[in-house]
Amino acid sequence: MNNALWRLDPDYLAAYTEDTGIMARIRRYYPDVEPVAWYYRAGKRIAIQYRVPNRRKRSMRRILGVDVARE
């Protein structure tokens, strides 16, 4: 499964995951993390991209198992 985390702007991060378990955990426990894009292949959802507030940075790093990508 691919996971990624990068900075959108000074106030928000973007999180990408293909893991359905992580998607369910984010939906259940983090109501302030908003989905912004859904990725499909052959009519089946394969990934979701989220907009994450800065205060959730540590939580998302731990859930996704990745650090914030530097550009």
All heavy atoms as a GROMACS GRO file, in nm:
protein
  604
    1MET      N    1   0.083  -0.119   0.000
    1MET     CA    2   0.000   0.000   0.000
    1MET      C    3   0.088   0.125   0.000
    1MET      O    4   0.187   0.131   0.071
    1MET     CB    5  -0.089   0.003   0.124
    1MET     CG    6  -0.185  -0.111   0.136
    1MET     SD    7  -0.316  -0.094   0.018
    1MET     CE    8  -0.381  -0.257   0.022
    2ASN      N    9   0.046   0.222  -0.076
    2ASN     CA   10   0.119   0.348  -0.084
    2ASN      C   11   0.053   0.452   0.005
    2ASN      O   12  -0.069   0.469   0.002
    2ASN     CB   13   0.123   0.400  -0.227
    2ASN     CG   14   0.209   0.316  -0.315
    2ASN    OD1   15   0.307   0.260  -0.270
    2ASN    ND2   16   0.174   0.306  -0.442
    3ASN      N   17   0.134   0.522   0.080
    3ASN     CA   18   0.091   0.633   0.163
    3ASN      C   19   0.185   0.749   0.139
    3ASN      O   20   0.305   0.728   0.116
    3ASN     CB   21   0.094   0.596   0.312
    3ASN     CG   22  -0.002   0.485   0.345
    3ASN    OD1   23  -0.110   0.477   0.290
    3ASN    ND2   24   0.040   0.397   0.433
    4ALA      N   25   0.133   0.872   0.146
    4ALA     CA   26   0.217   0.990   0.128
    4ALA      C   27   0.158   1.106   0.208
    4ALA      O   28   0.037   1.110   0.234
    4ALA     CB   29   0.224   1.029  -0.020
    5LEU      N   30   0.244   1.198   0.246
    5LEU     CA   31   0.206   1.316   0.323
    5LEU      C   32   0.291   1.432   0.275
    5LEU      O   33   0.413   1.421   0.270
    5LEU     CB   34   0.229   1.288   0.472
    5LEU     CG   35   0.175   1.385   0.575
    5LEU    CD1   36   0.022   1.393   0.566
    5LEU    CD2   37   0.216   1.340   0.714
    6TRP      N   38   0.228   1.542   0.235
    6TRP     CA   39   0.302   1.659   0.189
    6TRP      C   40   0.227   1.785   0.227
    6TRP      O   41   0.112   1.782   0.263
    6TRP     CB   42   0.328   1.652   0.038
    6TRP     CG   43   0.207   1.661  -0.048
    6TRP    CD1   44   0.154   1.773  -0.104
    6TRP    CD2   45   0.122   1.553  -0.090
    6TRP    NE1   46   0.041   1.743  -0.176
    6TRP    CE2   47   0.021   1.608  -0.170
    6TRP    CE3   48   0.122   1.416  -0.067
    6TRP    CZ2   49  -0.079   1.530  -0.227
    6TRP    CZ3   50   0.022   1.339  -0.124
    6TRP    CH2   51  -0.076   1.396  -0.202
    7ARG      N   52   0.296   1.899   0.221
    7ARG     CA   53   0.240   2.028   0.262
    7ARG      C   54   0.164   2.090   0.145
    7ARG      O   55   0.214   2.098   0.033
    7ARG     CB   56   0.352   2.120   0.306
    7ARG     CG   57   0.302   2.255   0.343
    7ARG     CD   58   0.354   2.317   0.468
    7ARG     NE   59   0.390   2.234   0.580
    7ARG     CZ   60   0.308   2.213   0.684
    7ARG    NH1   61   0.187   2.261   0.684
    7ARG    NH2   62   0.350   2.143   0.786
    8LEU      N   63   0.041   2.133   0.172
    8LEU     CA   64  -0.038   2.207   0.073
    8LEU      C   65  -0.012   2.356   0.083
    8LEU      O   66   0.009   2.424  -0.017
    8LEU     CB   67  -0.188   2.184   0.095
    8LEU     CG   68  -0.245   2.051   0.051
    8LEU    CD1   69  -0.391   2.042   0.093
    8LEU    CD2   70  -0.233   2.036  -0.098
    9ASP      N   71  -0.020   2.409   0.205
    9ASP     CA   72   0.004   2.550   0.234
    9ASP      C   73   0.044   2.560   0.381
    9ASP      O   74   0.055   2.458   0.447
    9ASP     CB   75  -0.120   2.636   0.200
    9ASP     CG   76  -0.245   2.594   0.274
    9ASP    OD1   77  -0.235   2.556   0.393
    9ASP    OD2   78  -0.354   2.600   0.216
   10PRO      N   79   0.068   2.679   0.434
   10PRO     CA   80   0.114   2.689   0.573
   10PRO      C   81   0.017   2.631   0.678
   10PRO      O   82   0.058   2.597   0.788
   10PRO     CB   83   0.131   2.839   0.595
   10PRO     CG   84   0.155   2.894   0.460
   10PRO     CD   85   0.074   2.809   0.366
   11ASP      N   86  -0.110   2.617   0.643
   11ASP     CA   87  -0.209   2.570   0.740
   11ASP      C   88  -0.253   2.426   0.722
   11ASP      O   89  -0.313   2.368   0.812
   11ASP     CB   90  -0.334   2.659   0.735
   11ASP     CG   91  -0.304   2.802   0.772
   11ASP    OD1   92  -0.217   2.822   0.860
   11ASP    OD2   93  -0.365   2.893   0.714
   12TYR      N   94  -0.227   2.366   0.607
   12TYR     CA   95  -0.278   2.233   0.577
   12TYR      C   96  -0.174   2.143   0.513
   12TYR      O   97  -0.084   2.188   0.442
   12TYR     CB   98  -0.399   2.241   0.482
   12TYR     CG   99  -0.521   2.298   0.548
   12TYR    CD1  100  -0.553   2.432   0.535
   12TYR    CD2  101  -0.606   2.217   0.622
   12TYR    CE1  102  -0.665   2.485   0.596
   12TYR    CE2  103  -0.718   2.269   0.685
   12TYR     CZ  104  -0.748   2.403   0.670
   12TYR     OH  105  -0.858   2.454   0.732
   13LEU      N  106  -0.193   2.013   0.537
   13LEU     CA  107  -0.115   1.909   0.473
   13LEU      C  108  -0.209   1.829   0.383
   13LEU      O  109  -0.331   1.832   0.401
   13LEU     CB  110  -0.056   1.812   0.577
   13LEU     CG  111   0.037   1.870   0.680
   13LEU    CD1  112   0.054   1.771   0.794
   13LEU    CD2  113   0.171   1.901   0.617
   14ALA      N  114  -0.153   1.754   0.289
   14ALA     CA  115  -0.230   1.660   0.209
   14ALA      C  116  -0.183   1.520   0.244
   14ALA      O  117  -0.063   1.497   0.260
   14ALA     CB  118  -0.209   1.688   0.061
   15ALA      N  119  -0.277   1.429   0.259
   15ALA     CA  120  -0.246   1.290   0.290
   15ALA      C  121  -0.308   1.203   0.181
   15ALA      O  122  -0.423   1.223   0.143
   15ALA     CB  123  -0.300   1.252   0.426
   16TYR      N  124  -0.233   1.104   0.133
   16TYR     CA  125  -0.279   1.012   0.030
   16TYR      C  126  -0.261   0.871   0.083
   16TYR      O  127  -0.156   0.838   0.138
   16TYR     CB  128  -0.196   1.031  -0.097
   16TYR     CG  129  -0.220   0.927  -0.204
   16TYR    CD1  130  -0.320   0.945  -0.298
   16TYR    CD2  131  -0.143   0.812  -0.210
   16TYR    CE1  132  -0.341   0.851  -0.396
   16TYR    CE2  133  -0.164   0.717  -0.307
   16TYR     CZ  134  -0.263   0.737  -0.401
   16TYR     OH  135  -0.285   0.643  -0.497
   17THR      N  136  -0.365   0.789   0.069
   17THR     CA  137  -0.353   0.650   0.111
   17THR      C  138  -0.431   0.558   0.019
   17THR      O  139  -0.536   0.595  -0.034
   17THR     CB  140  -0.399   0.629   0.257
   17THR    OG1  141  -0.372   0.495   0.294
   17THR    CG2  142  -0.545   0.661   0.276
   18GLU      N  143  -0.378   0.438   0.002
   18GLU     CA  144  -0.445   0.332  -0.072
   18GLU      C  145  -0.494   0.223   0.022
   18GLU      O  146  -0.556   0.127  -0.022
   18GLU     CB  147  -0.350   0.271  -0.176
   18GLU     CG  148  -0.310   0.368  -0.284
   18GLU     CD  149  -0.211   0.311  -0.382
   18GLU    OE1  150  -0.164   0.197  -0.362
   18GLU    OE2  151  -0.179   0.381  -0.479
   19ASP      N  152  -0.467   0.236   0.151
   19ASP     CA  153  -0.501   0.135   0.250
   19ASP      C  154  -0.644   0.158   0.303
   19ASP      O  155  -0.673   0.261   0.364
   19ASP     CB  156  -0.401   0.142   0.366
   19ASP     CG  157  -0.415   0.030   0.465
   19ASP    OD1  158  -0.525  -0.026   0.477
   19ASP    OD2  159  -0.316   0.001   0.533
   20THR      N  160  -0.733   0.060   0.282
   20THR     CA  161  -0.872   0.076   0.325
   20THR      C  162  -0.886   0.081   0.477
   20THR      O  163  -0.978   0.146   0.528
   20THR     CB  164  -0.960  -0.038   0.268
   20THR    OG1  165  -0.906  -0.163   0.308
   20THR    CG2  166  -0.966  -0.030   0.116
   21GLY      N  167  -0.798   0.018   0.550
   21GLY     CA  168  -0.800   0.024   0.695
   21GLY      C  169  -0.771   0.164   0.746
   21GLY      O  170  -0.835   0.212   0.840
   22ILE      N  171  -0.674   0.229   0.684
   22ILE     CA  172  -0.641   0.368   0.721
   22ILE      C  173  -0.756   0.461   0.684
   22ILE      O  174  -0.790   0.551   0.759
   22ILE     CB  175  -0.509   0.412   0.655
   22ILE    CG1  176  -0.393   0.334   0.716
   22ILE    CG2  177  -0.488   0.562   0.671
   22ILE    CD1  178  -0.260   0.358   0.649
   23MET      N  179  -0.818   0.438   0.568
   23MET     CA  180  -0.933   0.520   0.527
   23MET      C  181  -1.044   0.511   0.632
   23MET      O  182  -1.102   0.613   0.670
   23MET     CB  183  -0.987   0.473   0.392
   23MET     CG  184  -0.896   0.497   0.275
   23MET     SD  185  -0.973   0.425   0.129
   23MET     CE  186  -0.830   0.409   0.022
   24ALA      N  187  -1.072   0.392   0.679
   24ALA     CA  188  -1.178   0.373   0.779
   24ALA      C  189  -1.142   0.439   0.911
   24ALA      O  190  -1.227   0.502   0.976
   24ALA     CB  191  -1.202   0.224   0.801
   25ARG      N  192  -1.015   0.429   0.952
   25ARG     CA  193  -0.970   0.491   1.077
   25ARG      C  194  -0.981   0.644   1.070
   25ARG      O  195  -1.024   0.708   1.166
   25ARG     CB  196  -0.826   0.450   1.104
   25ARG     CG  197  -0.796   0.444   1.250
   25ARG     CD  198  -0.661   0.386   1.280
   25ARG     NE  199  -0.624   0.276   1.193
   25ARG     CZ  200  -0.500   0.240   1.165
   25ARG    NH1  201  -0.399   0.305   1.219
   25ARG    NH2  202  -0.474   0.139   1.086
   26ILE      N  203  -0.943   0.702   0.956
   26ILE     CA  204  -0.952   0.848   0.940
   26ILE      C  205  -1.099   0.891   0.944
   26ILE      O  206  -1.135   0.987   1.011
   26ILE     CB  207  -0.883   0.894   0.810
   26ILE    CG1  208  -0.732   0.878   0.823
   26ILE    CG2  209  -0.920   1.038   0.777
   26ILE    CD1  210  -0.655   0.902   0.695
   27ARG      N  211  -1.185   0.818   0.872
   27ARG     CA  212  -1.328   0.852   0.870
   27ARG      C  213  -1.390   0.842   1.010
   27ARG      O  214  -1.470   0.925   1.050
   27ARG     CB  215  -1.400   0.759   0.772
   27ARG     CG  216  -1.546   0.788   0.754
   27ARG     CD  217  -1.612   0.700   0.649
   27ARG     NE  218  -1.595   0.559   0.676
   27ARG     CZ  219  -1.523   0.474   0.602
   27ARG    NH1  220  -1.462   0.519   0.493
   27ARG    NH2  221  -1.511   0.347   0.633
   28ARG      N  222  -1.349   0.743   1.087
   28ARG     CA  223  -1.407   0.718   1.219
   28ARG      C  224  -1.358   0.816   1.326
   28ARG      O  225  -1.436   0.866   1.406
   28ARG     CB  226  -1.373   0.575   1.262
   28ARG     CG  227  -1.441   0.532   1.391
   28ARG     CD  228  -1.410   0.387   1.425
   28ARG     NE  229  -1.441   0.298   1.316
   28ARG     CZ  230  -1.354   0.215   1.257
   28ARG    NH1  231  -1.230   0.209   1.299
   28ARG    NH2  232  -1.390   0.138   1.157
   29TYR      N  233  -1.228   0.844   1.329
   29TYR     CA  234  -1.170   0.917   1.442
   29TYR      C  235  -1.130   1.062   1.415
   29TYR      O  236  -1.099   1.134   1.509
   29TYR     CB  237  -1.046   0.843   1.495
   29TYR     CG  238  -1.079   0.706   1.549
   29TYR    CD1  239  -1.029   0.592   1.489
   29TYR    CD2  240  -1.161   0.692   1.660
   29TYR    CE1  241  -1.059   0.466   1.537
   29TYR    CE2  242  -1.192   0.567   1.709
   29TYR     CZ  243  -1.141   0.454   1.647
   29TYR     OH  244  -1.172   0.330   1.696
   30TYR      N  245  -1.126   1.103   1.290
   30TYR     CA  246  -1.078   1.238   1.258
   30TYR      C  247  -1.180   1.312   1.171
   30TYR      O  248  -1.164   1.325   1.050
   30TYR     CB  249  -0.943   1.231   1.187
   30TYR     CG  250  -0.837   1.165   1.270
   30TYR    CD1  251  -0.802   1.031   1.251
   30TYR    CD2  252  -0.773   1.235   1.371
   30TYR    CE1  253  -0.706   0.970   1.329
   30TYR    CE2  254  -0.677   1.175   1.450
   30TYR     CZ  255  -0.645   1.042   1.428
   30TYR     OH  256  -0.550   0.982   1.506
   31PRO      N  257  -1.287   1.367   1.231
   31PRO     CA  258  -1.389   1.435   1.152
   31PRO      C  259  -1.341   1.565   1.088
   31PRO      O  260  -1.402   1.613   0.991
   31PRO     CB  261  -1.500   1.464   1.254
   31PRO     CG  262  -1.431   1.464   1.386
   31PRO     CD  263  -1.318   1.366   1.373
   32ASP      N  264  -1.232   1.622   1.137
   32ASP     CA  265  -1.180   1.746   1.080
   32ASP      C  266  -1.086   1.722   0.962
   32ASP      O  267  -1.042   1.817   0.898
   32ASP     CB  268  -1.109   1.830   1.186
   32ASP     CG  269  -0.997   1.756   1.256
   32ASP    OD1  270  -0.994   1.631   1.249
   32ASP    OD2  271  -0.913   1.822   1.318
   33VAL      N  272  -1.056   1.598   0.928
   33VAL     CA  273  -0.974   1.563   0.812
   33VAL      C  274  -1.071   1.538   0.696
   33VAL      O  275  -1.150   1.443   0.700
   33VAL     CB  276  -0.886   1.440   0.841
   33VAL    CG1  277  -0.812   1.398   0.717
   33VAL    CG2  278  -0.789   1.472   0.954
   34GLU      N  279  -1.063   1.623   0.593
   34GLU     CA  280  -1.161   1.620   0.484
   34GLU      C  281  -1.106   1.549   0.362
   34GLU      O  282  -0.995   1.579   0.317
   34GLU     CB  283  -1.196   1.763   0.443
   34GLU     CG  284  -1.247   1.850   0.554
   34GLU     CD  285  -1.255   1.995   0.512
   34GLU    OE1  286  -1.225   2.028   0.396
   34GLU    OE2  287  -1.291   2.076   0.597
   35PRO      N  288  -1.183   1.458   0.303
   35PRO     CA  289  -1.141   1.400   0.175
   35PRO      C  290  -1.157   1.504   0.064
   35PRO      O  291  -1.256   1.577   0.060
   35PRO     CB  292  -1.235   1.282   0.155
   35PRO     CG  293  -1.350   1.306   0.245
   35PRO     CD  294  -1.305   1.398   0.354
   36VAL      N  295  -1.058   1.513  -0.023
   36VAL     CA  296  -1.065   1.611  -0.132
   36VAL      C  297  -1.058   1.545  -0.269
   36VAL      O  298  -1.096   1.607  -0.368
   36VAL     CB  299  -0.954   1.718  -0.121
   36VAL    CG1  300  -0.978   1.807   0.000
   36VAL    CG2  301  -0.817   1.658  -0.117
   37ALA      N  302  -1.012   1.420  -0.277
   37ALA     CA  303  -1.004   1.353  -0.407
   37ALA      C  304  -1.016   1.202  -0.386
   37ALA      O  305  -0.964   1.147  -0.291
   37ALA     CB  306  -0.871   1.385  -0.475
   38TRP      N  307  -1.089   1.140  -0.479
   38TRP     CA  308  -1.104   0.995  -0.478
   38TRP      C  309  -1.046   0.943  -0.608
   38TRP      O  310  -1.070   0.999  -0.714
   38TRP     CB  311  -1.252   0.958  -0.471
   38TRP     CG  312  -1.316   0.997  -0.342
   38TRP    CD1  313  -1.338   0.917  -0.235
   38TRP    CD2  314  -1.368   1.124  -0.305
   38TRP    NE1  315  -1.398   0.986  -0.134
   38TRP    CE2  316  -1.418   1.115  -0.175
   38TRP    CE3  317  -1.376   1.247  -0.370
   38TRP    CZ2  318  -1.476   1.223  -0.108
   38TRP    CZ3  319  -1.433   1.353  -0.304
   38TRP    CH2  320  -1.482   1.340  -0.174
   39TYR      N  321  -0.971   0.835  -0.601
   39TYR     CA  322  -0.905   0.777  -0.718
   39TYR      C  323  -0.967   0.641  -0.748
   39TYR      O  324  -0.980   0.557  -0.658
   39TYR     CB  325  -0.755   0.761  -0.693
   39TYR     CG  326  -0.686   0.893  -0.668
   39TYR    CD1  327  -0.674   0.946  -0.541
   39TYR    CD2  328  -0.635   0.967  -0.775
   39TYR    CE1  329  -0.612   1.067  -0.518
   39TYR    CE2  330  -0.573   1.089  -0.754
   39TYR     CZ  331  -0.563   1.138  -0.625
   39TYR     OH  332  -0.501   1.259  -0.603
   40TYR      N  333  -1.006   0.620  -0.875
   40TYR     CA  334  -1.072   0.498  -0.917
   40TYR      C  335  -0.995   0.432  -1.031
   40TYR      O  336  -0.934   0.500  -1.113
   40TYR     CB  337  -1.215   0.527  -0.965
   40TYR     CG  338  -1.306   0.574  -0.856
   40TYR    CD1  339  -1.317   0.709  -0.825
   40TYR    CD2  340  -1.382   0.483  -0.784
   40TYR    CE1  341  -1.402   0.752  -0.724
   40TYR    CE2  342  -1.467   0.524  -0.683
   40TYR     CZ  343  -1.477   0.659  -0.653
   40TYR     OH  344  -1.560   0.700  -0.554
   41ARG      N  345  -1.003   0.300  -1.035
   41ARG     CA  346  -0.949   0.223  -1.149
   41ARG      C  347  -1.051   0.114  -1.178
   41ARG      O  348  -1.086   0.036  -1.090
   41ARG     CB  349  -0.814   0.161  -1.115
   41ARG     CG  350  -0.754   0.087  -1.232
   41ARG     CD  351  -0.616   0.031  -1.203
   41ARG     NE  352  -0.523   0.139  -1.170
   41ARG     CZ  353  -0.441   0.136  -1.066
   41ARG    NH1  354  -0.438   0.034  -0.986
   41ARG    NH2  355  -0.360   0.238  -1.043
   42ALA      N  356  -1.099   0.109  -1.302
   42ALA     CA  357  -1.199   0.011  -1.345
   42ALA      C  358  -1.324   0.016  -1.257
   42ALA      O  359  -1.380  -0.088  -1.221
   42ALA     CB  360  -1.139  -0.129  -1.346
   43GLY      N  361  -1.366   0.136  -1.218
   43GLY     CA  362  -1.486   0.154  -1.139
   43GLY      C  363  -1.473   0.121  -0.991
   43GLY      O  364  -1.570   0.126  -0.917
   44LYS      N  365  -1.354   0.088  -0.945
   44LYS     CA  366  -1.332   0.054  -0.804
   44LYS      C  367  -1.241   0.159  -0.740
   44LYS      O  368  -1.139   0.197  -0.797
   44LYS     CB  369  -1.264  -0.082  -0.796
   44LYS     CG  370  -1.245  -0.132  -0.656
   44LYS     CD  371  -1.185  -0.271  -0.655
   44LYS     CE  372  -1.157  -0.313  -0.513
   44LYS     NZ  373  -1.089  -0.441  -0.506
   45ARG      N  374  -1.279   0.205  -0.620
   45ARG     CA  375  -1.198   0.306  -0.551
   45ARG      C  376  -1.066   0.243  -0.507
   45ARG      O  377  -1.064   0.140  -0.442
   45ARG     CB  378  -1.272   0.361  -0.431
   45ARG     CG  379  -1.197   0.476  -0.364
   45ARG     CD  380  -1.263   0.524  -0.239
   45ARG     NE  381  -1.248   0.417  -0.140
   45ARG     CZ  382  -1.329   0.400  -0.037
   45ARG    NH1  383  -1.430   0.480  -0.020
   45ARG    NH2  384  -1.310   0.302   0.048
   46ILE      N  385  -0.956   0.309  -0.542
   46ILE     CA  386  -0.825   0.256  -0.504
   46ILE      C  387  -0.753   0.344  -0.404
   46ILE      O  388  -0.661   0.297  -0.336
   46ILE     CB  389  -0.734   0.233  -0.627
   46ILE    CG1  390  -0.711   0.363  -0.702
   46ILE    CG2  391  -0.792   0.126  -0.716
   46ILE    CD1  392  -0.599   0.358  -0.802
   47ALA      N  393  -0.793   0.473  -0.392
   47ALA     CA  394  -0.721   0.563  -0.301
   47ALA      C  395  -0.806   0.686  -0.271
   47ALA      O  396  -0.899   0.719  -0.344
   47ALA     CB  397  -0.588   0.606  -0.361
   48ILE      N  398  -0.770   0.753  -0.161
   48ILE     CA  399  -0.832   0.880  -0.124
   48ILE      C  400  -0.722   0.977  -0.083
   48ILE      O  401  -0.624   0.938  -0.020
   48ILE     CB  402  -0.931   0.864  -0.007
   48ILE    CG1  403  -1.047   0.774  -0.046
   48ILE    CG2  404  -0.986   1.000   0.038
   48ILE    CD1  405  -1.150   0.754   0.064
   49GLN      N  406  -0.741   1.104  -0.120
   49GLN     CA  407  -0.651   1.211  -0.077
   49GLN      C  408  -0.729   1.299   0.020
   49GLN      O  409  -0.845   1.331  -0.003
   49GLN     CB  410  -0.606   1.293  -0.197
   49GLN     CG  411  -0.510   1.404  -0.161
   49GLN     CD  412  -0.463   1.478  -0.285
   49GLN    OE1  413  -0.451   1.420  -0.391
   49GLN    NE2  414  -0.440   1.606  -0.270
   50TYR      N  415  -0.664   1.338   0.132
   50TYR     CA  416  -0.727   1.416   0.237
   50TYR      C  417  -0.658   1.549   0.256
   50TYR      O  418  -0.538   1.561   0.231
   50TYR     CB  419  -0.720   1.340   0.371
   50TYR     CG  420  -0.791   1.208   0.373
   50TYR    CD1  421  -0.723   1.090   0.345
   50TYR    CD2  422  -0.926   1.201   0.403
   50TYR    CE1  423  -0.788   0.968   0.348
   50TYR    CE2  424  -0.991   1.080   0.407
   50TYR     CZ  425  -0.922   0.964   0.379
   50TYR     OH  426  -0.987   0.844   0.382
   51ARG      N  427  -0.733   1.648   0.308
   51ARG     CA  428  -0.677   1.775   0.352
   51ARG      C  429  -0.673   1.770   0.504
   51ARG      O  430  -0.775   1.754   0.569
   51ARG     CB  431  -0.763   1.891   0.303
   51ARG     CG  432  -0.698   2.026   0.329
   51ARG     CD  433  -0.778   2.134   0.266
   51ARG     NE  434  -0.889   2.167   0.357
   51ARG     CZ  435  -0.951   2.283   0.359
   51ARG    NH1  436  -0.917   2.376   0.274
   51ARG    NH2  437  -1.047   2.305   0.444
   52VAL      N  438  -0.553   1.784   0.559
   52VAL     CA  439  -0.529   1.764   0.702
   52VAL      C  440  -0.486   1.895   0.767
   52VAL      O  441  -0.389   1.957   0.722
   52VAL     CB  442  -0.417   1.658   0.723
   52VAL    CG1  443  -0.392   1.635   0.870
   52VAL    CG2  444  -0.450   1.530   0.650
   53PRO      N  445  -0.554   1.939   0.874
   53PRO     CA  446  -0.508   2.058   0.946
   53PRO      C  447  -0.374   2.034   1.014
   53PRO      O  448  -0.341   1.920   1.049
   53PRO     CB  449  -0.617   2.083   1.050
   53PRO     CG  450  -0.722   1.982   1.031
   53PRO     CD  451  -0.676   1.884   0.931
   54ASN      N  452  -0.296   2.138   1.031
   54ASN     CA  453  -0.163   2.127   1.093
   54ASN      C  454  -0.165   2.058   1.228
   54ASN      O  455  -0.074   1.986   1.263
   54ASN     CB  456  -0.099   2.264   1.109
   54ASN     CG  457  -0.016   2.301   0.990
   54ASN    OD1  458   0.018   2.217   0.909
   54ASN    ND2  459   0.014   2.429   0.980
   55ARG      N  460  -0.270   2.078   1.307
   55ARG     CA  461  -0.273   2.019   1.441
   55ARG      C  462  -0.281   1.866   1.436
   55ARG      O  463  -0.257   1.800   1.537
   55ARG     CB  464  -0.388   2.076   1.522
   55ARG     CG  465  -0.525   2.037   1.474
   55ARG     CD  466  -0.632   2.099   1.562
   55ARG     NE  467  -0.764   2.074   1.511
   55ARG     CZ  468  -0.826   2.146   1.420
   55ARG    NH1  469  -0.767   2.254   1.370
   55ARG    NH2  470  -0.947   2.115   1.379
   56ARG      N  471  -0.311   1.807   1.322
   56ARG     CA  472  -0.318   1.661   1.306
   56ARG      C  473  -0.192   1.603   1.242
   56ARG      O  474  -0.188   1.485   1.209
   56ARG     CB  475  -0.437   1.622   1.221
   56ARG     CG  476  -0.569   1.657   1.282
   56ARG     CD  477  -0.599   1.568   1.398
   56ARG     NE  478  -0.735   1.593   1.444
   56ARG     CZ  479  -0.781   1.549   1.557
   56ARG    NH1  480  -0.703   1.479   1.636
   56ARG    NH2  481  -0.904   1.575   1.594
   57LYS      N  482  -0.089   1.684   1.226
   57LYS     CA  483   0.033   1.638   1.158
   57LYS      C  484   0.094   1.515   1.224
   57LYS      O  485   0.123   1.416   1.158
   57LYS     CB  486   0.136   1.751   1.155
   57LYS     CG  487   0.268   1.714   1.090
   57LYS     CD  488   0.364   1.831   1.094
   57LYS     CE  489   0.500   1.794   1.041
   57LYS     NZ  490   0.592   1.907   1.045
   58ARG      N  491   0.110   1.518   1.354
   58ARG     CA  492   0.172   1.405   1.424
   58ARG      C  493   0.087   1.279   1.413
   58ARG      O  494   0.137   1.170   1.389
   58ARG     CB  495   0.194   1.441   1.571
   58ARG     CG  496   0.264   1.332   1.649
   58ARG     CD  497   0.299   1.380   1.789
   58ARG     NE  498   0.377   1.280   1.860
   58ARG     CZ  499   0.325   1.190   1.941
   58ARG    NH1  500   0.195   1.187   1.960
   58ARG    NH2  501   0.403   1.102   2.002
   59SER      N  502  -0.043   1.294   1.426
   59SER     CA  503  -0.134   1.179   1.415
   59SER      C  504  -0.126   1.116   1.276
   59SER      O  505  -0.120   0.994   1.263
   59SER     CB  506  -0.278   1.223   1.441
   59SER     OG  507  -0.292   1.275   1.569
   60MET      N  508  -0.128   1.199   1.174
   60MET     CA  509  -0.123   1.146   1.037
   60MET      C  510   0.012   1.081   1.006
   60MET      O  511   0.017   0.980   0.937
   60MET     CB  512  -0.152   1.257   0.935
   60MET     CG  513  -0.297   1.302   0.933
   60MET     SD  514  -0.411   1.170   0.894
   60MET     CE  515  -0.507   1.163   1.043
   61ARG      N  516   0.120   1.138   1.059
   61ARG     CA  517   0.251   1.076   1.039
   61ARG      C  518   0.252   0.936   1.098
   61ARG      O  519   0.306   0.843   1.038
   61ARG     CB  520   0.360   1.160   1.103
   61ARG     CG  521   0.395   1.286   1.024
   61ARG     CD  522   0.497   1.372   1.093
   61ARG     NE  523   0.616   1.295   1.125
   61ARG     CZ  524   0.703   1.328   1.220
   61ARG    NH1  525   0.683   1.438   1.290
   61ARG    NH2  526   0.808   1.256   1.242
   62ARG      N  527   0.192   0.919   1.214
   62ARG     CA  528   0.190   0.789   1.280
   62ARG      C  529   0.098   0.690   1.210
   62ARG      O  530   0.131   0.574   1.192
   62ARG     CB  531   0.150   0.805   1.425
   62ARG     CG  532   0.258   0.880   1.504
   62ARG     CD  533   0.221   0.892   1.645
   62ARG     NE  534   0.222   0.757   1.704
   62ARG     CZ  535   0.231   0.732   1.832
   62ARG    NH1  536   0.242   0.832   1.915
   62ARG    NH2  537   0.230   0.609   1.877
   63ILE      N  538  -0.020   0.735   1.170
   63ILE     CA  539  -0.115   0.646   1.102
   63ILE      C  540  -0.062   0.600   0.967
   63ILE      O  541  -0.069   0.482   0.933
   63ILE     CB  542  -0.251   0.716   1.083
   63ILE    CG1  543  -0.322   0.730   1.216
   63ILE    CG2  544  -0.340   0.642   0.985
   63ILE    CD1  545  -0.448   0.811   1.209
   64LEU      N  546  -0.008   0.694   0.888
   64LEU     CA  547   0.040   0.662   0.753
   64LEU      C  548   0.176   0.595   0.754
   64LEU      O  549   0.212   0.528   0.658
   64LEU     CB  550   0.044   0.788   0.667
   64LEU     CG  551  -0.090   0.858   0.643
   64LEU    CD1  552  -0.068   0.991   0.574
   64LEU    CD2  553  -0.182   0.769   0.564
   65GLY      N  554   0.254   0.618   0.859
   65GLY     CA  555   0.388   0.560   0.865
   65GLY      C  556   0.488   0.627   0.774
   65GLY      O  557   0.586   0.565   0.733
   66VAL      N  558   0.464   0.754   0.740
   66VAL     CA  559   0.556   0.830   0.655
   66VAL      C  560   0.577   0.968   0.716
   66VAL      O  561   0.497   1.015   0.797
   66VAL     CB  562   0.501   0.845   0.510
   66VAL    CG1  563   0.491   0.711   0.442
   66VAL    CG2  564   0.368   0.916   0.508
   67ASP      N  565   0.683   1.036   0.672
   67ASP     CA  566   0.709   1.173   0.715
   67ASP      C  567   0.662   1.269   0.605
   67ASP      O  568   0.636   1.227   0.492
   67ASP     CB  569   0.858   1.192   0.741
   67ASP     CG  570   0.887   1.309   0.833
   67ASP    OD1  571   0.792   1.372   0.883
   67ASP    OD2  572   1.006   1.339   0.852
   68VAL      N  573   0.653   1.396   0.636
   68VAL     CA  574   0.612   1.496   0.539
   68VAL      C  575   0.720   1.508   0.432
   68VAL      O  576   0.838   1.526   0.463
   68VAL     CB  577   0.589   1.632   0.609
   68VAL    CG1  578   0.552   1.739   0.506
   68VAL    CG2  579   0.483   1.622   0.715
   69ALA      N  580   0.678   1.495   0.306
   69ALA     CA  581   0.771   1.503   0.194
   69ALA      C  582   0.821   1.645   0.178
   69ALA      O  583   0.744   1.742   0.188
   69ALA     CB  584   0.703   1.457   0.066
   70ARG      N  585   0.948   1.658   0.152
   70ARG     CA  586   1.007   1.790   0.127
   70ARG      C  587   1.027   1.807  -0.023
   70ARG      O  588   1.068   1.714  -0.090
   70ARG     CB  589   1.143   1.803   0.197
   70ARG     CG  590   1.129   1.795   0.346
   70ARG     CD  591   1.261   1.830   0.411
   70ARG     NE  592   1.250   1.816   0.554
   70ARG     CZ  593   1.242   1.917   0.637
   70ARG    NH1  594   1.246   2.040   0.591
   70ARG    NH2  595   1.232   1.898   0.766
   71GLU      N  596   0.999   1.927  -0.071
   71GLU     CA  597   1.011   1.952  -0.215
   71GLU      C  598   1.139   2.022  -0.247
   71GLU      O  599   1.200   2.085  -0.174
   71GLU     CB  600   0.892   2.033  -0.263
   71GLU     CG  601   0.765   1.954  -0.249
   71GLU     CD  602   0.647   2.031  -0.300
   71GLU    OE1  603   0.663   2.118  -0.387
   71GLU    OE2  604   0.537   2.002  -0.256
   0.00000   0.00000   0.00000
